[in-house]
Amino acid sequence: MAAVAAPQPEAGGSFRRFLSRLGALRAGTGTGTERAGTGTGTGTERVGTGAGTGAAAERAAARRAELHLLLDQLISESCGPAAPAGPSAQDVCALLVQACQLVSFDQEHLVSKVSQLIHHLLNRFQVIVDEQNLNFLLSYSISALKQCSSWTHVEILQALAALVYNNGPKCQKYLPDLLGKAGLLLQYSDGSQPDAELRRAAVRSMANLCLSVPGQPYLDESYRSVCFQTFLSILQSSKTPDMDDITFCMLLQNALKGIQSLLNGGKMKLMQTDQLGSLLAVLKKCMFYGLPGLSIEMPPALYPAPLPQYDKRSPVKQEQSELAATKQTGNRRKKSKGKQKKEEFGEDTKEDLAGTGKESIQETDMVKLHVGDVQKSPCANPRSRALDVAHMPPEKNHLPSHYNNWKRISSSESEYSDAEGGIQSKTRSYQAKVRQGALACFLSAIKSIEKRILYGYWSAFVPDGPGIGSPQSVSLMTIALKDPSPKTRACSLQVLSAILEGSKQFLSVAEDANDHKRAFTPFSVTIASSIRELHRCLLLALVAESSSQTLTQIIKCLANLVSNAPYNRLKPGLLTRVWNQIKPYICHKDVNVRVSSLTLLGAIVSIQAPLPEVQLLLQQPCSSGLNNSGTGTPHRFNSSEQWRKILPLEGEPPDNGGNMPSEPCWLIRLCISIIVLPREDPCSDSDANFPSGSVYEPSPVRLESLQVLALLVKGYFSMAQSYLLELGEVACKCMEEMDPSIQLHGAKLLEELGTGVVQQYKSDAAVAPDQRVPVSVVVAFWTMMLNGPLPGALQNSQHPTLQTSACDALSSILPEAFSSLQSDRQVLCITLLLGLNHSENPLVKAAAARALGVYILFSCLRQDVMFVADTANAILNSLHDKSPNVRAKAAWSLGNLTDTLTVNM
């Protein structure tokens, strides 16, 4: 035990020993100077002075050599693996200050080493320097830049970048020296700077200065503008012949991080069209930087326009370019075909991004594209299945060539393989990081752009159906289909998802239900074409993708598209393709894919419900589409019969034993099985973040299934009403569990079931009396609820949110069913609601006041003088509550109370 624990104190102890040695060197410096000044007392003055000076010089040389050795040891240790217990931030700062105090600016080799030490120590131990030490170290670094030779400046700037990281607000008094008119960082980051490494280090320091710290003052507007223009000019520049690819990639990365920091600071609002257009142009350029088979030249700025961008190349040149790329890639594929079957692309962790909008440019500044794409191969691959399932006509299949390109690159040729060795593999990796940085910056730009402005640039970033004889413009889907990096593909999909989020009002103009025969294409038809192309591309990407994390992003993007598209104004068929494609992924091995698949199904059943197309989809046989998931989507449910392992519950008719299933909705049966049935394979989940001891599906999957059930009941109650008692059992089981989230969603499901029944019995409902749920069944349903966990949920004061949902559920009881309940159950409901009206939680009290306002209209209760009096007192008391929400609910209930009193009179 003692031997194992020894390294932890050793790490901090060795660091303190270095600190002591630096302190001894400082003390020795003072003593040596004093001794050198005293000379000798026995000889002549000249002889004594000469001897003292010689001894001092020797001691100084020895101290300098020892300092060199000490700094070398510190740098070597700071570059090694992180220690289990690193030094404290105070020790690190003290050591750096002492080291700087020992090194004068005329000792340039030592200045270089001290700068390297600052850079390595602060980055390795993630130390944020306190203000007092920061002032000394920044002054030292700035003075070193002014006094030392240029060959030391790269190391000094690296130290400066580490010092100002997350310390921007504390550097205000140094900003004139760094970012002023003759600021050091502006000089070194200028395009005329011949030293590429020096320029990159200066840009990195500037980007770190732009990082915002919550609650701290940010850069002044003048400094923000200077930094923004510097970053923008770097992104607009081209690589010079004397600069290597990796250095240029790192320069672009630092500039992108700087702009992202400015946008995330919340102060940089892109309101001017020229400024926004210039930024979006360089971001789109960097999004495709180094993408295999694609070279794009962007104009200086993009401008809002409804039309997509065009390609200047003639069709002949396009065909020749694509044919040459096809031959080249085809030969490369032959060499690596055997290896490709054995290897897969590596999966990267995803970054949180959001996407930006669309934009197209003036005709005089059109995009030049040089696309070398791979055409379909006659050999069997998932691509052909993707085209068949997605129902995409071959003559319109332009983006699949992008898709083929990255699918055909073998693992040995991908950026994650070192088989090629050398610089090419490393260059591809850095180019992918540039693309990821551009997409991350795009996310921050979206947050700084109003939606109405963002959607002016829709056509620059969202695909549109290609016209006759013209190629399809590059878009975010080009990256999602073509990029060899799973991480970059996921980033582009997150950006696209962010563009689609909240786009319902913009997309509501889309319409193609009627074939237009006009001399021009209406804007509504253009948007409808874009929506269809998004469906097509996303379905292609879904079938082609092998990375679970990217799959999750594709499905989330589809869910955002479904939630905002006006399907009632579009030709039917889009939702059918999505529905059939997503069914296999409900049983995917990855938990996040399963959750996002259920989210997509929930979006389908909730959008503009009820849609006739969705009604037909819900009536499909259970096994339809589930066994066509392919090699990448293993699933637990091998047949629809396995979904029916639930024993028949109360009120459920037994199976008829025939060939046709008795249930009208397979999705309800699926969700019930996920919620209440034990997992068939407890070890099938690839995500280790969920507890392995649970016999049920992971909690996120069950919660999403409950939400799908609630949405389905709300939008398509006529299909769910035959499952009323069974769904009631599900709600009871959920409210009996220990997980508060499961309990809450069970209560919300109960509320939707009650509301669906009440809607059927309204006088203006378009439901025939013989199609309604019988009152006897409703009575049995609520008797089961009140004899189950509902009263306990209403009295669970530790979970007020659950109490609130339970109150809402109890208020959704059918009046005709309430009058048929046993008297003790009626008294129980009234007693619970009157008691909850005195709750200290405003949410619970507001829900109770509203429920009493519902009950006061029941014909069987409005003649009860005691109930009316008690309810009147409760409502009047709630009108004086300090919570506006409680007063609003009480005012609504007061209106119902006056209606009841009027009827009674």
Secondary structure by P-SEA (a helix, b strand, c coil): ccccaaaaaaaaaaaaaaaaaaaaaaaaaaaaaaaaaaccccccaaaaaaaaaaaaaaaaaaaaaaaaaaaaaaaaaaacccccccccaaaaaaaaaaaaaaccccaaaaaaaaaaaaaaaaaaacccccaaaaaaaaaaaaaaaacccccaaaaaaaaaaaaacccccccccccccccccccaaaaaaccccccaaaaaaaaaaaaaaaccccccccccaaaaaaaaaaaaaaaaccccccccaaaaaaaaaaaaaaaaaaaaccccccccaaaaaaaaaaaaaaaacccccbbbbbccccccccbbbbbcccaaaaaaaaaaaaaaaaaaaaaaaaaaaaccbbbbbbccbbbbbbbcccccbbbbbbcccccccccccaaaaaaaaaccccccccaaaaaaaaaacccccccccccccccaaaaaaaaaaaaaaaaaaaaaaaaacccccccccccccccccccccccccccaaaaacccccaaaaaaaaaaaaaaaccccccccccccccccccccccaaaaaaaaaaaaaaaaaaaaaacccaaaaaaaaaaaaaaaaccccccccccaaaaaaaaaccccccccaaaaaaaaaaaaaaaccccccaaaaaaaaccccccccccccccccccccccccccccccccccccccccccccccaaaaaaaaaccccccccccccccccccccccccaaaaaaaaaaaaaaaaccccccccaaaaaaaaaaaaaacccaaaaaaaaaaaaaaaaaaaaaacccccccccccccaaaaaaaaaaaaacaaaaaaaccccaaaaaaaaaaaaaccaaaaaaccaaaaaaaaaaaaaacccccaaaaaaaaaaaaaaaacccccccaaaaaaaaaaaaaaaacccaaaaaaaaaaaaaaaaaaaaac
